[in-house]
Amino acid sequence: MLLHYIYLMAICAEAASGALMGIRRDMDIFGICLIGTVAALGGGSVRDILIGHYPLSWVAHPEYLAFTICAAIVAAVGARALHRFKSAFLVVDALGLVAFTIIGCDIARSFSTFHPAIVVILGMITGVFGGLLRDVLCNQIPLVLRREIYASVSLLTGTLYMGLLYLDLDVRIATLGSLLVGFTVRLLAIRFEWQLPRMDSKHVRGFD
């Protein structure tokens, strides 16, 4: 139940962040709602398509679609005021990243034929692909492909979750433990600007 409430907060926050990016690209209200919805529900949809999990989550639960569209419209109307809450968005986004990852792992592991490594990857897809699709549609280099510690946090969260379940811990303990660790690492990465090494073409001999 806790994870479900976090999920609802996360999809609303992701929809709002997508809407704000749509506004920066001078999109109309339809484009803003579309970008917001893709950002919020895109990761789960990609996961469901890959594993053949039908109907898609937002088709089975159309209220998710309603939440994201409403959040996008509210963000569009209050865009000027929402810029003051950038830090709050980052916190909710971090919470959403790890919540999406755990939910993705939980759905994927219900298919007993999947190897645990595949379950973790599907959890990561759930966590990061919404933002990736949002950035691609907005003609921006996706955050997940840049130096920021983002997808790595998702992989860490999914791996920890599956590891705790492998140790036969109660699923609630595994969920809360993974959520806490992943959320903390993501906040620390934001606070201290942790980044992965970047391959700079200027320092690669013969690269033109």
N, CA and C of each residue as an Amber inpcrd file, in Angstrom:
protein
   624
   0.8280000  -1.2010000   0.0000000   0.0000000   0.0000000   0.0000000
   0.8670000   1.2580000   0.0000000   1.9390000   1.2580000   0.8040000
   2.8560000   2.3930000   0.8390000   3.4530000   2.6310000  -0.5400000
   3.9020000   1.5520000  -1.1760000   4.5120000   1.6640000  -2.5010000
   3.4960000   2.1940000  -3.5150000   2.2480000   1.8190000  -3.3590000
   1.2090000   2.2870000  -4.2720000   1.0190000   3.7910000  -4.1480000
   0.9950000   4.3110000  -2.9260000   0.8460000   5.7490000  -2.7330000
   2.0660000   6.5070000  -3.2670000   3.2380000   5.9340000  -3.0360000
   4.4560000   6.5490000  -3.5730000   4.4020000   6.5740000  -5.1030000
   3.8930000   5.4810000  -5.6710000   3.7670000   5.3960000  -7.1260000
   2.8550000   6.5020000  -7.6550000   1.7250000   6.7310000  -6.9920000
   0.7990000   7.7770000  -7.4350000   1.4460000   9.1560000  -7.3450000
   2.1700000   9.4140000  -6.2570000   2.8710000  10.6870000  -6.1320000
   3.9250000  10.8280000  -7.2180000   4.6160000   9.7290000  -7.4960000
   5.7080000   9.7640000  -8.4630000   5.2020000  10.0280000  -9.8750000
   4.0980000   9.3690000 -10.2790000   3.6200000   9.5970000 -11.6480000
   3.0880000  11.0200000 -11.8020000   2.5180000  11.5670000 -10.7370000
   2.0630000  12.9640000 -10.8080000   3.2480000  13.9140000 -10.9200000
   4.3000000  13.6440000 -10.1430000   5.4890000  14.4930000 -10.1910000
   6.1780000  14.3870000 -11.5530000   6.2740000  13.1670000 -12.0990000
   6.8990000  12.9800000 -13.4020000   6.0750000  13.6560000 -14.4960000
   4.7470000  13.5690000 -14.3870000   3.8870000  14.2310000 -15.3620000
   4.0780000  15.7450000 -15.3110000   4.2010000  16.2800000 -14.1060000
   4.4190000  17.7220000 -13.9550000   5.7650000  18.1390000 -14.5310000
   6.8050000  17.3450000 -14.2680000   8.1300000  17.6860000 -14.7940000
   8.1330000  17.6010000 -16.3180000   7.4340000  16.6000000 -16.8700000
   7.3300000  16.5050000 -18.3270000   6.5820000  17.6840000 -18.9050000
   5.5180000  18.1130000 -18.2270000   4.7500000  19.2660000 -18.6900000
   5.6060000  20.5280000 -18.7030000   6.4170000  20.7200000 -17.6690000
   7.2770000  21.8990000 -17.6140000   8.2920000  21.8940000 -18.7580000
   8.8050000  20.7140000 -19.0950000   9.7290000  20.6260000 -20.2190000
   9.0020000  20.9330000 -21.5260000   7.7540000  20.4720000 -21.6410000
   6.9620000  20.7750000 -22.8210000   6.7250000  22.2720000 -22.9710000
   6.5130000  22.9520000 -21.8490000   6.3230000  24.4030000 -21.8850000
   7.5880000  25.0870000 -22.3900000   8.7450000  24.6120000 -21.9370000
  10.0100000  25.1990000 -22.3990000  10.2050000  25.0090000 -23.8990000
   9.5620000  23.9900000 -24.4690000   9.6610000  23.7380000 -25.9100000
   8.4900000  24.3640000 -26.6700000   7.7440000  25.2470000 -25.9810000
   6.6360000  25.9950000 -26.5900000   5.5650000  25.0800000 -27.1820000
   5.2450000  23.9840000 -26.4960000   4.2100000  23.0720000 -26.9670000
   2.8250000  23.5810000 -26.5800000   1.8130000  23.0960000 -27.3280000
   0.4410000  23.4270000 -26.9570000  -0.0130000  22.5020000 -25.8340000
  -1.2530000  22.6710000 -25.3910000  -1.7190000  21.9260000 -24.2230000
  -1.7480000  20.4190000 -24.4900000  -2.0530000  20.0270000 -25.7410000
  -2.0360000  18.5980000 -26.0540000  -0.6220000  18.0420000 -25.9340000
   0.3450000  18.7570000 -26.4900000   1.7440000  18.3200000 -26.4100000
   2.2310000  18.2430000 -24.9760000   1.8220000  19.2160000 -24.1650000
   2.2210000  19.2420000 -22.7610000   1.6660000  18.0190000 -22.0220000
   0.3940000  17.7070000 -22.2660000  -0.2140000  16.5350000 -21.6170000
   0.4160000  15.2390000 -22.1180000   0.7400000  15.1910000 -23.4110000
   1.3560000  13.9960000 -23.9790000   2.7310000  13.7510000 -23.3720000
   3.5540000  14.7960000 -23.3050000   4.8960000  14.6590000 -22.7340000
   4.8140000  14.2660000 -21.2660000   3.8860000  14.8730000 -20.5460000
   3.7190000  14.5330000 -19.1390000   3.3120000  13.0850000 -18.9440000
   2.4010000  12.6170000 -19.7750000   1.9380000  11.2310000 -19.6640000
   3.0410000  10.2450000 -20.0360000   3.7810000  10.5490000 -21.0850000
   4.8960000   9.6800000 -21.4990000   5.9500000   9.5970000 -20.3980000
   6.2630000  10.7410000 -19.7970000   7.2600000  10.7560000 -18.7240000
   6.8220000   9.9140000 -17.5370000   5.5290000   9.9550000 -17.2240000
   5.0210000   9.2590000 -16.0470000   4.7960000   7.7770000 -16.2830000
   4.2820000   7.4120000 -17.4550000   3.8430000   6.0380000 -17.6920000
   4.6440000   5.3020000 -18.7590000   5.5860000   5.9990000 -19.3850000
   6.3350000   5.3930000 -20.4790000   7.1850000   4.2130000 -20.0670000
   7.8570000   4.3010000 -18.9150000   8.7250000   3.2140000 -18.4660000
   7.9580000   1.9290000 -18.2240000   6.8330000   2.0410000 -17.5380000
   6.0180000   0.8640000 -17.2760000   5.4370000   0.2770000 -18.5470000
   5.0930000   1.1430000 -19.5070000   4.5400000   0.6560000 -20.7720000
   5.5840000  -0.1090000 -21.5750000   6.8050000   0.4100000 -21.6200000
   7.8840000  -0.2850000 -22.3330000   8.1400000  -1.6470000 -21.7040000
   8.1740000  -1.6880000 -20.3750000   8.3750000  -2.9620000 -19.6740000
   7.2670000  -3.9500000 -20.0130000   6.0230000  -3.4970000 -19.9520000
   4.8940000  -4.3910000 -20.2150000   4.9310000  -4.9400000 -21.6410000
   5.3020000  -4.0980000 -22.5910000   5.3830000  -4.5430000 -23.9850000
   6.4880000  -5.5870000 -24.1420000   7.6310000  -5.3470000 -23.4950000
   8.7620000  -6.2710000 -23.6240000   8.4430000  -7.6600000 -23.0690000
   7.6990000  -7.7110000 -21.9780000   7.4410000  -9.0100000 -21.3460000
   6.0650000  -9.5730000 -21.6990000   5.3040000  -8.8390000 -22.5220000
   3.9870000  -9.3170000 -22.9050000   2.9820000  -9.2750000 -21.7720000
   3.0950000  -8.2430000 -20.9460000   2.1930000  -8.0970000 -19.8040000
   1.0300000  -7.1880000 -20.2090000  -0.0850000  -7.8050000 -20.5610000
  -1.2360000  -7.0380000 -21.0400000  -2.4540000  -7.2980000 -20.1500000
  -3.3480000  -6.3120000 -20.0440000  -3.2420000  -4.9800000 -20.6400000
  -2.1720000  -4.1290000 -19.9620000  -1.7220000  -3.0780000 -20.6600000
  -0.7420000  -2.1770000 -20.0620000  -1.3110000  -1.5830000 -18.7750000
  -0.4180000  -1.1550000 -17.8940000  -0.8570000  -0.7040000 -16.5640000
  -1.8870000   0.4110000 -16.6370000  -1.6790000   1.3830000 -17.5330000
  -2.6140000   2.5070000 -17.6010000  -3.9030000   2.1370000 -18.3270000
  -3.8840000   1.0310000 -19.0810000  -5.1140000   0.5360000 -19.6980000
  -5.9500000  -0.2060000 -18.6510000  -5.2630000  -1.0000000 -17.8230000
  -5.9640000  -1.7120000 -16.7490000  -6.4420000  -0.7590000 -15.6650000
  -5.6930000   0.3400000 -15.4790000  -6.0480000   1.3320000 -14.4450000
  -6.0960000   2.7150000 -15.0900000  -7.1710000   3.0410000 -15.7830000
  -7.2560000   4.3350000 -16.4830000  -7.1580000   5.5390000 -15.5520000
  -7.3520000   5.2980000 -14.2610000  -7.1970000   6.4220000 -13.3270000
  -5.7700000   6.9540000 -13.3220000  -4.7820000   6.1000000 -13.6220000
  -3.4110000   6.5680000 -13.7140000  -3.2760000   7.6120000 -14.8180000
  -3.9360000   7.3500000 -15.9460000  -3.9160000   8.2870000 -17.0620000
  -4.5730000   9.6050000 -16.6600000  -5.6760000   9.5180000 -15.9270000
  -6.3720000  10.7180000 -15.4660000  -5.4850000  11.5250000 -14.5180000
  -4.8010000  10.8400000 -13.5980000  -3.9080000  11.5260000 -12.6580000
  -2.8080000  12.2890000 -13.4000000  -2.1900000  11.6220000 -14.3820000
  -1.0630000  12.2510000 -15.0760000  -1.5170000  13.4300000 -15.9220000
  -2.6580000  13.3170000 -16.5830000  -3.1600000  14.4280000 -17.3970000
  -3.5120000  15.6180000 -16.5080000  -4.1660000  15.3500000 -15.3910000
  -4.4980000  16.4290000 -14.4520000  -3.2410000  17.0890000 -13.9070000
  -2.2450000  16.2780000 -13.5510000  -0.9920000  16.8300000 -13.0250000
  -0.3020000  17.6880000 -14.0700000  -0.3250000  17.2640000 -15.3300000
   0.3020000  18.0350000 -16.4050000  -0.4100000  19.3720000 -16.6050000
  -1.7430000  19.3560000 -16.5540000  -2.5090000  20.5920000 -16.7290000
  -2.2620000  21.5530000 -15.5670000  -2.2560000  21.0060000 -14.3420000
  -1.9800000  21.8470000 -13.1640000  -0.5840000  22.4600000 -13.2700000
   0.3790000  21.6680000 -13.7160000   1.7450000  22.1710000 -13.8700000
   1.8030000  23.2620000 -14.9250000   1.0510000  23.0880000 -16.0120000
   1.0410000  24.0920000 -17.0710000   0.4340000  25.4080000 -16.5870000
  -0.6530000  25.2980000 -15.8150000  -1.3220000  26.5010000 -15.3070000
  -0.4540000  27.2120000 -14.2690000   0.1920000  26.4240000 -13.4110000
   0.9980000  27.0220000 -12.3340000   2.4890000  26.9390000 -12.5730000
   2.8920000  26.9610000 -13.8370000   4.3060000  26.7680000 -14.1790000
   5.2190000  27.7710000 -13.4800000   4.8040000  29.0160000 -13.4450000
   5.6490000  30.0520000 -12.8330000   5.8970000  29.7640000 -11.3520000
   4.8420000  29.3550000 -10.6570000   4.9790000  29.0760000  -9.2250000
   5.7530000  27.7920000  -8.9720000   5.6020000  26.7950000  -9.8510000
   6.2360000  25.4980000  -9.6250000   7.7650000  25.5670000  -9.7240000
   8.2800000  26.5710000 -10.4250000   9.7330000  26.7080000 -10.5200000
  10.3690000  26.9090000  -9.1430000   9.5980000  27.4060000  -8.1970000
  10.1200000  27.6230000  -6.8470000  10.2920000  26.3060000  -6.0920000
   9.6500000  25.2560000  -6.5790000   9.6750000  23.9660000  -5.8920000
  10.5670000  22.9590000  -6.6150000  11.6180000  23.4510000  -7.2500000
  12.5050000  22.5710000  -8.0040000  13.1180000  21.4950000  -7.1150000
  13.5340000  21.8760000  -5.9090000  14.1410000  20.9080000  -4.9880000
  13.1440000  19.8160000  -4.6060000  11.8920000  20.2170000  -4.3920000
  10.8650000  19.2340000  -4.0470000  10.6480000  18.2540000  -5.1900000
  10.6920000  18.7500000  -6.4220000  10.5460000  17.8820000  -7.5830000
  11.6740000  16.8640000  -7.6490000  12.8840000  17.2970000  -7.3370000
  14.0340000  16.3920000  -7.3680000  13.8830000  15.2870000  -6.3280000
  13.3660000  15.6470000  -5.1610000  13.1660000  14.6580000  -4.1060000
  12.1040000  13.6420000  -4.5210000  10.9800000  14.1310000  -5.0390000
   9.9120000  13.2270000  -5.4620000  10.3600000  12.3820000  -6.6540000
  11.1500000  12.9820000  -7.5480000  11.6750000  12.2310000  -8.6880000
  12.5750000  11.0960000  -8.2130000  13.4090000  11.3820000  -7.2100000
  14.2820000  10.3420000  -6.6570000  13.4540000   9.2220000  -6.0460000
  12.3990000   9.6060000  -5.3340000  11.5070000   8.6060000  -4.7400000
  10.8070000   7.8040000  -5.8290000  10.3980000   8.5040000  -6.8880000
   9.7390000   7.8360000  -7.9920000  10.6500000   6.8670000  -8.7070000
  11.8990000   7.2450000  -8.8860000  12.8620000   6.3760000  -9.5700000
  12.9780000   5.0260000  -8.8770000  13.1760000   5.0370000  -7.5680000
  13.3550000   3.7650000  -6.8540000  12.0250000   3.0130000  -6.7250000
  10.9150000   3.7590000  -6.5750000   9.6100000   3.0970000  -6.4890000
   9.2650000   2.4210000  -7.8100000   9.4740000   3.1200000  -8.9220000
   9.2290000   2.5250000 -10.2360000  10.0820000   1.2800000 -10.4360000
  11.3340000   1.3560000  -9.9960000  12.2490000   0.2250000 -10.1720000
  11.7560000  -1.0040000  -9.4090000  11.3790000  -0.8180000  -8.1510000
  10.9150000  -1.9360000  -7.3330000   9.6080000  -2.5120000  -7.8970000
   8.7030000  -1.6310000  -8.3000000   7.4450000  -2.0970000  -8.8870000
   7.7120000  -2.8810000 -10.1650000   8.6480000  -2.3740000 -10.9940000
   9.0030000  -3.0870000 -12.2170000   9.5880000  -4.4530000 -11.9410000
  10.4590000  -4.5350000 -10.9480000  11.0360000  -5.8260000 -10.5620000
   9.9480000  -6.7670000 -10.0540000   9.0180000  -6.2280000  -9.2820000
   7.9630000  -7.0520000  -8.6970000   7.0730000  -7.6530000  -9.7840000
   6.7480000  -6.8430000 -10.7930000   5.9220000  -7.3510000 -11.8900000
   6.7020000  -8.3600000 -12.7250000   7.9750000  -8.0580000 -13.0040000
   8.7790000  -8.9570000 -13.8300000   9.0300000 -10.3000000 -13.1500000
   9.2220000 -10.2860000 -11.8240000   9.5150000 -11.5440000 -11.1420000
   8.2810000 -12.4340000 -11.0000000   7.1080000 -11.8680000 -11.2770000
   5.9020000 -12.7000000 -11.2920000   5.9300000 -13.6720000 -12.4740000
   6.7920000 -13.3580000 -13.4640000   7.0390000 -14.2980000 -14.5580000
   8.2110000 -15.1790000 -14.1240000   7.9450000 -16.3360000 -13.6410000
   8.9650000 -17.1760000 -13.0170000  10.0600000 -17.6230000 -13.9800000
   9.8450000 -17.4170000 -15.2820000  10.8430000 -17.8630000 -16.2730000
  12.0000000 -16.8910000 -16.4000000  11.8780000 -15.6920000 -15.8510000
  12.9220000 -14.6860000 -16.0120000  14.0600000 -14.8890000 -15.0140000
  15.2980000 -14.7710000 -15.5210000  16.4780000 -14.7930000 -14.6560000
  16.4690000 -13.5330000 -13.7940000  16.9860000 -13.6080000 -12.5460000
  17.0130000 -12.4190000 -11.6800000  17.6880000 -11.2080000 -12.3090000
  18.7310000 -11.4200000 -13.1250000  19.4010000 -10.2960000 -13.7870000
  18.4530000  -9.5970000 -14.7580000  17.6250000 -10.3720000 -15.4550000
  16.6520000  -9.7970000 -16.3800000  15.5880000  -9.0270000 -15.6100000
  15.2130000  -9.5430000 -14.4570000  14.2360000  -8.8530000 -13.6070000
  14.7670000  -7.4830000 -13.1990000  16.0470000  -7.4220000 -12.8260000
  16.6590000  -6.1480000 -12.4340000  16.6780000  -5.1760000 -13.6130000
  17.0250000  -5.6750000 -14.7890000  17.0610000  -4.8130000 -15.9760000
  15.6680000  -4.2850000 -16.3040000  14.6650000  -5.1340000 -16.1790000
  13.2910000  -4.6930000 -16.4280000  12.8440000  -3.6690000 -15.3860000
  13.3320000  -3.8230000 -14.1580000  13.0630000  -2.8190000 -13.1370000
  13.6880000  -1.4860000 -13.4980000  14.9140000  -1.5310000 -14.0160000
  15.5880000  -0.2960000 -14.4320000  14.8370000   0.3620000 -15.5950000
  14.3920000  -0.4480000 -16.5480000  13.6240000   0.0900000 -17.6730000
  12.3840000   0.8210000 -17.1630000  11.7200000   0.2300000 -16.1930000
  10.5380000   0.8640000 -15.6000000  10.9110000   2.2030000 -14.9690000
  12.0770000   2.2450000 -14.3310000  12.4820000   3.4540000 -13.6160000
  12.9380000   4.5950000 -14.4980000  13.6190000   4.2810000 -15.6010000
  14.2920000   5.3490000 -16.3470000  13.7190000   5.6390000 -17.7300000
  12.9510000   4.7190000 -18.3020000  12.5640000   4.9030000 -19.6990000
  11.5190000   5.9930000 -19.9060000  10.7290000   6.2940000 -18.8940000
   9.7900000   7.3970000 -19.0260000  10.5260000   8.7070000 -19.2680000
  11.5470000   8.9560000 -18.4510000  12.3580000  10.1610000 -18.6180000
  13.1300000  10.1620000 -19.9200000  13.6030000   8.9940000 -20.3310000
  14.3420000   8.8860000 -21.5880000  13.4420000   9.2440000 -22.7680000
  12.2350000   8.7010000 -22.7930000  11.2990000   9.0100000 -23.8770000
  10.9070000  10.4830000 -23.8610000  10.7150000  11.0350000 -22.6720000
  10.3980000  12.4620000 -22.5450000  11.4880000  13.3290000 -23.1690000
  12.7370000  13.0130000 -22.8360000  13.8570000  13.8060000 -23.3540000
  14.0030000  13.6550000 -24.8600000  13.7990000  12.4500000 -25.3750000
  13.9050000  12.2300000 -26.8200000  12.8300000  13.0230000 -27.5570000
  11.5930000  12.9980000 -27.0570000  10.5090000  13.7390000 -27.6870000
  10.7410000  15.2480000 -27.6300000  11.4780000  15.6860000 -26.6150000
  11.7780000  17.1140000 -26.4680000  13.1200000  17.4800000 -27.0950000
  13.6830000  16.5540000 -27.8750000  14.9290000  16.7980000 -28.6060000
  16.0710000  17.2040000 -27.6750000  16.2170000  16.4160000 -26.6070000
  17.2540000  16.6770000 -25.6140000  18.0000000  15.3800000 -25.3200000
  19.3180000  15.4910000 -25.0880000  20.0810000  14.2980000 -24.7320000
  19.5230000  13.7450000 -23.4210000  19.0650000  12.4880000 -23.4150000
  18.4350000  11.9370000 -22.2120000  19.3450000  11.9960000 -20.9900000
  18.7320000  12.3090000 -19.8580000  19.4660000  12.3840000 -18.5960000
  20.2000000  11.0850000 -18.2940000  19.5730000   9.9690000 -18.6200000
  20.1480000   8.6580000 -18.3020000  21.4250000   8.3860000 -19.0930000
  21.6310000   9.1050000 -20.2050000  22.8190000   8.8980000 -21.0310000
  23.9330000   9.8810000 -20.6960000  23.6820000  10.7590000 -19.7480000
  24.7160000  11.7090000 -19.3410000  25.4120000  11.2160000 -18.0810000
  26.2630000  12.0580000 -17.5210000  27.1450000  11.6040000 -16.4500000
  26.4450000  11.4090000 -15.1050000  25.2840000  11.9850000 -14.9440000
  24.6280000  11.9640000 -13.6300000  24.3120000  10.5330000 -13.1850000
  24.4640000  10.2910000 -11.8820000  24.1480000   8.9810000 -11.3070000
  22.6310000   8.8480000 -11.2440000  22.0630000   8.1300000 -12.1870000
  20.6120000   7.9800000 -12.2740000  20.2300000   6.5270000 -12.5210000
  20.5810000   6.0280000 -13.7100000  20.2930000   4.6210000 -14.0160000
  21.0430000   3.7000000 -13.0580000  22.2310000   4.1260000 -12.6200000
  23.0210000   3.3260000 -11.6900000  22.2760000   3.1220000 -10.3780000
  21.5680000   4.1660000  -9.9370000  20.7720000   4.0490000  -8.7090000
  19.6440000   3.0420000  -8.9030000  19.0400000   3.0720000 -10.0840000
  17.9780000   2.1160000 -10.3890000  18.5100000   0.6870000 -10.3690000
  19.6680000   0.4680000 -10.9820000  20.2760000  -0.8690000 -10.9880000
  20.6150000  -1.3240000  -9.5700000  21.1560000  -0.4070000  -8.7700000
  21.4820000  -0.7210000  -7.3820000  20.2310000  -1.1050000  -6.6060000
  19.1730000  -0.3400000  -6.7780000  17.9250000  -0.6070000  -6.0720000
  17.3460000  -1.9650000  -6.4510000  17.3000000  -2.2400000  -7.7580000
  16.7630000  -3.5140000  -8.2240000  17.5920000  -4.6970000  -7.7600000
  18.9130000  -4.5380000  -7.8080000  19.8110000  -5.6170000  -7.3740000
  19.6520000  -5.8900000  -5.8840000  19.5690000  -4.8230000  -5.0930000
  19.3940000  -4.9850000  -3.6500000  18.0520000  -5.6520000  -3.3440000
  17.0220000  -5.2320000  -4.0390000  15.6870000  -5.8040000  -3.8190000
  15.6830000  -7.3000000  -4.1030000  16.2380000  -7.6890000  -5.2350000
  16.2680000  -9.1040000  -5.5930000  17.1750000  -9.8910000  -4.6520000
  18.2690000  -9.2550000  -4.2160000  19.1850000  -9.9210000  -3.2960000
  18.5370000 -10.1980000  -1.9490000  17.7800000  -9.2220000  -1.4520000
  17.0940000  -9.4060000  -0.1720000  16.0150000 -10.4850000  -0.2670000
  15.3380000 -10.5270000  -1.4030000  14.3460000 -11.5860000  -1.5910000
  15.0140000 -12.9580000  -1.6870000  16.1970000 -12.9980000  -2.3020000
  16.9410000 -14.2530000  -2.4150000  17.3280000 -14.7760000  -1.0330000
  17.5450000 -13.8540000  -0.0900000  17.8840000 -14.2360000   1.2830000
  16.6410000 -14.6000000   2.1080000  15.5160000 -14.6860000   1.4190000
  14.2420000 -15.0870000   2.0400000  13.7320000 -14.0900000   3.0780000
  14.0770000 -12.8130000   2.8880000  13.5070000 -11.7920000   3.7580000
  12.0710000 -11.5150000   3.3360000  11.2870000 -11.0500000   4.2640000
   9.9070000 -10.7010000   3.9680000   9.8760000  -9.6260000   2.8850000
   8.9230000  -9.7290000   1.9670000   8.8680000  -8.8060000   0.8320000
   8.7050000  -7.3600000   1.2940000   8.0310000  -7.1320000   2.4090000
   7.8720000  -5.7680000   2.9160000   9.2000000  -5.1940000   3.3940000
  10.0090000  -6.0300000   4.0480000  11.3330000  -5.5900000   4.4950000
  12.2320000  -5.3250000   3.2990000  12.1800000  -6.2200000   2.3170000
  12.9780000  -6.0450000   1.1030000  12.5860000  -4.7650000   0.3780000
  11.2940000  -4.4960000   0.3190000  10.8070000  -3.2960000  -0.3620000
  11.2590000  -2.0290000   0.3490000  11.0290000  -1.9660000   1.6630000
  11.3920000  -0.7680000   2.4220000  12.9030000  -0.5630000   2.4670000
  13.6570000  -1.6620000   2.6140000  15.1140000  -1.5540000   2.6450000
  15.6710000  -1.0410000   1.3240000  15.1990000  -1.6050000   0.2250000
  15.6630000  -1.1810000  -1.0980000  15.2470000   0.2540000  -1.3860000
  14.0240000   0.5910000  -0.9900000  13.5210000   1.9510000  -1.2010000
  14.3700000   2.9690000  -0.4500000  14.6940000   2.6610000   0.7960000
  15.4720000   3.5790000   1.6200000  16.8850000   3.7500000   1.0840000
  17.5490000   2.6440000   0.7400000  18.9250000   2.7180000   0.2440000
  18.9810000   3.4480000  -1.0890000  18.1090000   3.0670000  -2.0310000
  18.1150000   3.7100000  -3.3460000  17.8090000   5.1890000  -3.2580000
  16.8240000   5.5550000  -2.4570000  16.4420000   6.9560000  -2.2900000
  17.5890000   7.7650000  -1.6810000  18.2460000   7.2050000  -0.6690000
  19.3570000   7.8950000  -0.0160000  20.5210000   8.1080000  -0.9800000
  20.8710000   7.0770000  -1.7400000  21.9810000   7.1950000  -2.6900000
  21.6730000   8.2470000  -3.7460000  20.4450000   8.2710000  -4.2420000
  20.0680000   9.2600000  -5.2650000  20.1440000  10.6730000  -4.7100000
  19.6660000  10.8910000  -3.4760000  19.7480000  12.2210000  -2.8790000
  21.2020000  12.6460000  -2.6570000  22.0400000  11.6910000  -2.2220000
  23.4580000  12.0000000  -2.0390000  24.1150000  12.3470000  -3.3700000
  23.7140000  11.6430000  -4.4310000  24.2710000  11.9210000  -5.7550000
  23.9000000  13.3260000  -6.2150000  22.6700000  13.7510000  -5.8900000
  22.2470000  15.1070000  -6.2440000  22.9860000  16.1370000  -5.4000000
  23.0760000  15.8510000  -4.1030000  23.6930000  16.8160000  -3.1750000
  25.1670000  17.0250000  -3.4700000  25.8920000  15.9420000  -3.7310000
  27.3410000  16.0490000  -3.9250000  27.7570000  15.9630000  -5.3920000
  26.7620000  15.9770000  -6.2890000  27.0020000  15.9950000  -7.7320000
  27.9040000  14.8350000  -8.1790000  27.5660000  13.6410000  -7.6780000
  28.3140000  12.4600000  -8.1150000  28.0210000  12.2040000  -9.5880000
  29.0720000  11.8690000 -10.3400000  28.9250000  11.6400000 -11.7670000
  29.7670000  10.4580000 -12.2060000  29.3180000   9.8120000 -13.2590000
  30.1090000   8.7450000 -13.8620000  31.1560000   9.3610000 -14.7860000
  32.2780000   8.6680000 -15.0160000  33.2980000   9.1930000 -15.9450000
  32.7140000   9.3830000 -17.3360000  33.1580000  10.4180000 -18.0250000
  32.6840000  10.7000000 -19.3730000  33.8060000  10.4960000 -20.3720000
  33.4640000   9.9000000 -21.5060000  34.4250000   9.7470000 -22.5930000
  34.4360000  11.0240000 -23.4220000  35.5160000  11.7890000 -23.3120000
  35.6520000  13.0500000 -24.0310000  36.3570000  12.7840000 -25.3510000
  35.7020000  13.0930000 -26.4620000  36.2760000  12.8040000 -27.7820000
  37.5750000  13.5580000 -28.0260000  37.7920000  14.6810000 -27.3280000
  39.0110000  15.4580000 -27.5290000  40.2420000  14.7240000 -27.0240000
  40.0230000  13.7710000 -26.0960000  41.1490000  13.0640000 -25.5110000
  41.2910000  11.6350000 -26.0530000  40.4920000  11.3100000 -27.0790000
  40.6000000   9.9910000 -27.7040000  41.3870000  10.1330000 -28.9830000
  42.5770000   9.5620000 -29.0280000  43.4670000   9.7220000 -30.1640000
  42.8230000   9.1240000 -31.4220000  42.8420000   9.9070000 -32.4920000
  42.3420000   9.4450000 -33.7670000  40.8400000   9.5820000 -33.9310000
  40.1570000  10.0800000 -32.8770000  38.7100000  10.2290000 -32.9680000
  38.3980000  11.5940000 -33.5440000  37.6330000  11.6030000 -34.6320000
  37.3460000  12.8740000 -35.3010000  35.8520000  13.1510000 -35.2790000
